[in-house]
Amino acid sequence: MAMIDRNFTFATNGTVSAADLHNLIDSATIYQDLITGQVPITSVGTNYELLIADGTNPNAAPNAVTVYDLFDDALTAGTYTNANISATLTYGTATGNRTVSTSATITTGTIPNLTSSTANITLGTISTLTAGTTTSTAANITNGTVQTLTASTGTIGTLNSTTGTITTLNSTTGTIGNFTTTLTGDVTISAGVATASTATVAKLASAQEYTAAHNFNATTLTSGNSIAWDLAANQVARLVLSTNGTMADASNKADGSVYILLVTQGTGSNTLAWNATYKWPSGTAPTLTTGSAKSDIFTFISNGTSLFGVASQNYS
């Protein structure tokens, strides 16, 4: 009930004017007992109404407002610098930017989508991550783009890169389930099988059976008085003689490697001598076939110091 101001007095059997009644009602005060004495409501609907005063006009009469309008206006127009929300926060059908934070600490939970220019995430699951620089001691990233990733341990389910650069990817502990990328540098695989396109990459220490042709890129040596042969770049080579010449000591001989040289007469009667590191059956070097466009084939095997050769000659 409203409490009447008892400072108002009226004469016994006197006349009360309308102005006196207005003054009496206007000075009525609502005390706490009037509110706490009512039956409490356990569930408040959005269409329930409250009595609210205009804070800018103390002489104005109070007005009714629904619960929905009260909170809608307050949350839309207001700014809350510190909000402690212990229950689940649901956005419903809200659109636009829902959460903007320049600095946030999240101790536990799931972030479906995180966009950040810099973030430090020590543990958790991020469904989709777009970030400039991310440092993590243990992270599970199922999808997204990481510009720079430094991790001591973790699991990357599938890593697909159609564009971008991973300068260095070091993983001492962890698993990369599927790795698809275009490489411009080196990849070192200590164990397992690497697959390029639909073909299995050969491993150096394992026996291989090739199901498609493999060949060396045939290169051409330069004719002259002293003919150089870099075996590292010219494992299968051609030589067209335009003058008498001598095969100099070949460089970059590898123990166990096989080398092939196809020599063709350019003008018809040129001779070819051999450095002492070329070894021949019975110590006698073969005589070059003469005749324009005649060819001889020399096949060598190396012990790393010398080249041991045999000749197949007189091809037209």
C-alpha positions as CSV (number, residue, x, y, z in Angstrom):
1,M,0.0,0.0,0.0
2,A,1.0,3.7,-0.4
3,M,2.1,5.5,2.8
4,I,0.4,8.9,3.3
5,D,2.5,11.8,4.5
6,R,1.2,12.5,8.0
7,N,2.4,16.0,8.0
8,F,-0.8,17.0,6.2
9,T,-3.6,18.0,8.7
10,F,-7.2,18.9,8.2
11,A,-9.6,20.7,10.6
12,T,-12.2,18.5,12.3
13,N,-15.4,18.6,10.4
14,G,-13.7,21.0,8.1
15,T,-13.9,21.2,4.3
16,V,-11.2,19.4,2.2
17,S,-10.7,21.0,-1.1
18,A,-9.6,19.3,-4.4
19,A,-6.2,21.0,-4.1
20,D,-5.7,19.5,-0.6
21,L,-6.5,16.0,-1.9
22,H,-4.0,16.4,-4.8
23,N,-1.3,17.5,-2.4
24,L,-2.0,14.5,-0.2
25,I,-1.8,12.0,-3.1
26,D,1.2,13.6,-4.8
27,S,3.2,13.3,-1.6
28,A,2.4,9.6,-1.2
29,T,5.5,7.5,-0.9
30,I,5.9,3.8,-1.8
31,Y,7.9,2.1,0.9
32,Q,9.7,-1.3,0.7
33,D,7.0,-3.1,2.8
34,L,4.6,-2.4,0.0
35,I,6.7,-4.5,-2.5
36,T,8.0,-7.2,-0.2
37,G,4.6,-7.8,1.2
38,Q,3.3,-9.0,-2.1
39,V,3.1,-12.6,-3.4
40,P,6.4,-13.2,-5.4
41,I,6.3,-14.2,-9.1
42,T,8.7,-17.1,-9.9
43,S,8.5,-16.7,-13.7
44,V,8.4,-13.3,-15.4
45,G,7.3,-13.1,-19.0
46,T,8.5,-10.6,-21.5
47,N,5.1,-8.9,-21.7
48,Y,4.9,-8.3,-17.9
49,E,4.9,-4.6,-17.1
50,L,6.9,-2.5,-14.5
51,L,6.2,0.9,-13.2
52,I,9.1,3.2,-14.1
53,A,9.8,6.9,-13.4
54,D,11.2,9.4,-15.9
55,G,14.7,10.2,-14.5
56,T,14.9,13.5,-16.3
57,N,11.6,14.9,-14.9
58,P,11.0,14.3,-11.2
59,N,7.5,15.8,-11.4
60,A,6.2,13.5,-14.2
61,A,3.9,10.7,-13.4
62,P,5.4,7.1,-13.7
63,N,4.8,5.1,-16.8
64,A,4.4,1.4,-17.5
65,V,7.1,-0.5,-19.5
66,T,7.3,-4.2,-20.4
67,V,10.2,-6.4,-19.2
68,Y,11.2,-7.0,-22.9
69,D,11.4,-3.3,-23.7
70,L,13.3,-2.5,-20.6
71,F,16.1,-5.0,-21.2
72,D,16.1,-4.5,-24.9
73,D,16.7,-0.8,-24.6
74,A,19.2,-1.2,-21.8
75,L,21.3,-3.8,-23.6
76,T,21.2,-2.1,-26.9
77,A,22.1,1.4,-25.8
78,G,24.4,0.5,-22.9
79,T,28.0,-0.5,-22.6
80,Y,29.1,-3.1,-20.0
81,T,32.8,-3.1,-19.3
82,N,32.7,-5.9,-16.8
83,A,30.1,-8.6,-17.1
84,N,30.2,-11.9,-15.2
85,I,28.0,-14.4,-17.0
86,S,28.0,-17.8,-15.4
87,A,25.2,-19.4,-17.5
88,T,25.2,-20.2,-21.2
89,L,25.0,-17.2,-23.4
90,T,22.8,-17.7,-26.5
91,Y,22.8,-15.3,-29.4
92,G,19.6,-16.6,-31.1
93,T,19.0,-14.9,-34.4
94,A,21.3,-12.0,-33.8
95,T,23.3,-10.8,-36.7
96,G,26.5,-8.7,-37.2
97,N,29.6,-8.7,-35.0
98,R,28.7,-10.5,-31.8
99,T,31.8,-10.4,-29.8
100,V,34.7,-7.9,-30.2
101,S,37.6,-8.1,-27.7
102,T,41.1,-6.6,-27.8
103,S,42.2,-8.7,-24.9
104,A,40.4,-11.7,-23.5
105,T,41.3,-14.6,-21.2
106,I,39.3,-17.8,-21.8
107,T,40.2,-20.6,-19.4
108,T,38.0,-23.4,-20.8
109,G,35.4,-24.0,-23.5
110,T,34.9,-24.1,-27.3
111,I,35.2,-21.3,-29.7
112,P,33.6,-22.3,-33.1
113,N,35.3,-19.4,-35.0
114,L,38.2,-17.3,-33.9
115,T,39.7,-14.4,-35.8
116,S,42.7,-12.9,-34.2
117,S,45.8,-10.9,-35.2
118,T,47.7,-12.3,-32.3
119,A,46.7,-15.0,-29.8
120,N,48.3,-17.3,-27.2
121,I,46.3,-20.5,-26.9
122,T,47.8,-23.1,-24.6
123,L,45.1,-25.8,-24.7
124,G,41.7,-26.4,-26.3
125,T,39.9,-27.0,-29.5
126,I,39.3,-24.4,-32.2
127,S,37.1,-25.6,-35.0
128,T,38.1,-22.8,-37.4
129,L,41.1,-20.5,-36.8
130,T,42.2,-17.6,-38.8
131,A,45.2,-15.9,-37.2
132,G,48.3,-14.0,-38.0
133,T,50.8,-15.5,-35.5
134,T,49.9,-18.4,-33.2
135,T,52.1,-20.0,-30.6
136,S,50.8,-23.1,-28.9
137,T,52.3,-25.7,-26.6
138,A,49.5,-28.2,-27.4
139,A,46.7,-27.5,-29.9
140,N,44.2,-29.4,-31.9
141,I,43.3,-27.4,-35.1
142,T,40.8,-29.2,-37.3
143,N,40.3,-26.5,-40.0
144,G,41.5,-23.0,-40.8
145,T,44.5,-21.0,-41.8
146,V,47.6,-20.5,-39.7
147,Q,50.1,-18.0,-41.1
148,T,52.9,-19.0,-38.6
149,L,52.7,-22.1,-36.5
150,T,55.2,-22.9,-33.7
151,A,54.4,-25.9,-31.7
152,S,56.3,-28.4,-29.5
153,T,53.5,-31.0,-29.7
154,G,50.1,-31.3,-31.2
155,T,48.0,-33.0,-33.9
156,I,47.0,-31.6,-37.3
157,G,44.3,-33.8,-38.7
158,T,44.5,-32.5,-42.3
159,L,46.8,-29.8,-43.6
160,N,45.9,-28.5,-47.0
161,S,47.8,-25.6,-48.6
162,T,46.8,-24.3,-52.1
163,T,48.5,-21.0,-51.5
164,G,50.9,-19.6,-48.9
165,T,54.3,-20.4,-47.5
166,I,55.4,-22.5,-44.6
167,T,59.0,-21.5,-44.1
168,T,59.9,-24.1,-41.5
169,L,57.7,-26.8,-40.1
170,N,59.3,-28.7,-37.3
171,S,57.6,-31.4,-35.3
172,T,59.6,-33.4,-32.8
173,T,56.4,-35.0,-31.3
174,G,53.0,-35.1,-33.0
175,T,51.1,-36.4,-36.0
176,I,50.2,-34.8,-39.3
177,G,47.5,-37.1,-40.8
178,N,47.5,-35.8,-44.3
179,F,49.9,-33.2,-45.7
180,T,49.2,-31.7,-49.2
181,T,51.3,-28.8,-50.5
182,T,53.5,-27.6,-53.3
183,L,57.1,-27.5,-52.1
184,T,59.8,-25.0,-53.0
185,G,62.2,-26.3,-50.4
186,D,63.2,-29.6,-48.9
187,V,61.2,-32.2,-47.0
188,T,62.9,-34.7,-44.7
189,I,60.8,-37.8,-43.8
190,S,62.4,-40.0,-41.2
191,A,59.8,-42.8,-41.4
192,G,56.7,-43.7,-43.3
193,V,55.8,-43.4,-47.0
194,A,55.5,-40.1,-48.9
195,T,53.1,-39.9,-51.8
196,A,53.5,-37.5,-54.8
197,S,50.3,-37.3,-56.8
198,T,49.2,-40.9,-57.4
199,A,52.7,-42.4,-57.4
200,T,54.6,-43.7,-54.4
201,V,58.0,-41.9,-53.8
202,A,60.9,-44.3,-53.8
203,K,63.1,-44.6,-50.7
204,L,66.8,-44.8,-51.1
205,A,67.4,-47.7,-48.7
206,S,64.7,-50.0,-50.3
207,A,64.6,-52.1,-53.4
208,Q,62.4,-50.6,-56.1
209,E,60.4,-51.9,-59.0
210,Y,59.6,-49.2,-61.6
211,T,56.3,-49.4,-63.4
212,A,57.1,-46.5,-65.8
213,A,60.2,-45.5,-67.8
214,H,63.0,-43.5,-66.1
215,N,65.8,-41.9,-68.0
216,F,68.8,-39.6,-67.7
217,N,68.7,-36.2,-69.4
218,A,71.4,-36.6,-72.2
219,T,73.7,-33.6,-72.3
220,T,76.4,-32.5,-74.8
221,L,80.1,-32.1,-74.1
222,T,82.1,-29.4,-75.9
223,S,84.6,-30.6,-78.5
224,G,88.2,-29.2,-78.2
225,N,91.8,-30.1,-77.5
226,S,90.9,-30.9,-73.8
227,I,87.4,-32.1,-73.2
228,A,85.9,-31.7,-69.7
229,W,83.3,-34.1,-68.3
230,D,81.4,-33.2,-65.1
231,L,79.9,-36.6,-64.2
232,A,77.6,-35.1,-61.6
233,A,75.7,-33.1,-64.3
234,N,76.3,-35.4,-67.3
235,Q,75.8,-39.0,-66.4
236,V,74.7,-39.8,-70.0
237,A,76.5,-37.4,-72.4
238,R,77.1,-36.9,-76.2
239,L,80.2,-35.6,-77.9
240,V,80.4,-34.5,-81.5
241,L,84.1,-34.2,-82.5
242,S,85.1,-31.3,-84.7
243,T,88.8,-31.6,-84.0
244,N,91.3,-34.0,-82.4
245,G,90.9,-34.0,-78.7
246,T,91.7,-35.6,-75.3
247,M,89.3,-36.6,-72.6
248,A,90.5,-34.8,-69.5
249,D,90.2,-36.4,-66.0
250,A,86.4,-36.5,-65.4
251,S,85.2,-34.6,-62.3
252,N,82.8,-35.8,-59.5
253,K,83.3,-39.5,-60.0
254,A,81.1,-41.6,-57.6
255,D,82.0,-45.0,-56.5
256,G,79.6,-47.6,-58.0
257,S,78.1,-45.2,-60.6
258,V,77.7,-46.0,-64.3
259,Y,78.4,-43.4,-67.0
260,I,77.8,-43.5,-70.8
261,L,79.4,-41.4,-73.5
262,L,78.2,-41.3,-77.2
263,V,81.0,-40.0,-79.5
264,T,80.2,-39.1,-83.1
265,Q,82.6,-38.0,-85.8
266,G,81.7,-34.5,-87.0
267,T,84.2,-34.2,-90.0
268,G,85.1,-37.9,-90.4
269,S,88.7,-38.6,-89.1
270,N,89.2,-37.0,-85.7
271,T,91.1,-38.8,-83.0
272,L,90.3,-39.1,-79.3
273,A,92.9,-39.7,-76.6
274,W,92.1,-40.5,-72.9
275,N,93.4,-39.4,-69.6
276,A,95.2,-42.0,-67.5
277,T,92.2,-42.2,-65.1
278,Y,90.3,-44.0,-67.9
279,K,91.0,-47.7,-67.7
280,W,90.6,-50.2,-70.6
281,P,90.8,-54.0,-71.1
282,S,94.4,-55.1,-71.4
283,G,95.4,-51.5,-70.8
284,T,94.7,-50.5,-74.5
285,A,92.3,-47.7,-75.3
286,P,90.0,-48.3,-78.3
287,T,90.7,-46.6,-81.6
288,L,87.9,-44.2,-82.6
289,T,85.8,-45.2,-85.7
290,T,86.5,-42.8,-88.6
291,G,84.0,-41.6,-91.1
292,S,81.6,-38.7,-91.0
293,A,78.6,-39.3,-88.6
294,K,80.1,-42.6,-87.4
295,S,79.4,-43.2,-83.7
296,D,81.0,-45.2,-80.8
297,I,79.5,-45.8,-77.4
298,F,81.7,-45.9,-74.3
299,T,80.3,-47.3,-71.0
300,F,82.1,-46.8,-67.7
301,I,81.8,-47.9,-64.1
302,S,83.7,-46.0,-61.4
303,N,85.4,-46.8,-58.2
304,G,85.4,-43.2,-57.3
305,T,89.0,-42.7,-58.6
306,S,89.1,-44.2,-62.1
307,L,86.6,-45.0,-64.9
308,F,86.7,-48.6,-66.2
309,G,85.3,-48.6,-69.7
310,V,84.2,-50.8,-72.6
311,A,83.4,-49.8,-76.2
312,S,80.7,-50.6,-78.7
313,Q,81.8,-49.2,-82.0
314,N,81.0,-48.4,-85.6
315,Y,77.4,-47.3,-85.4
316,S,76.1,-45.5,-88.5
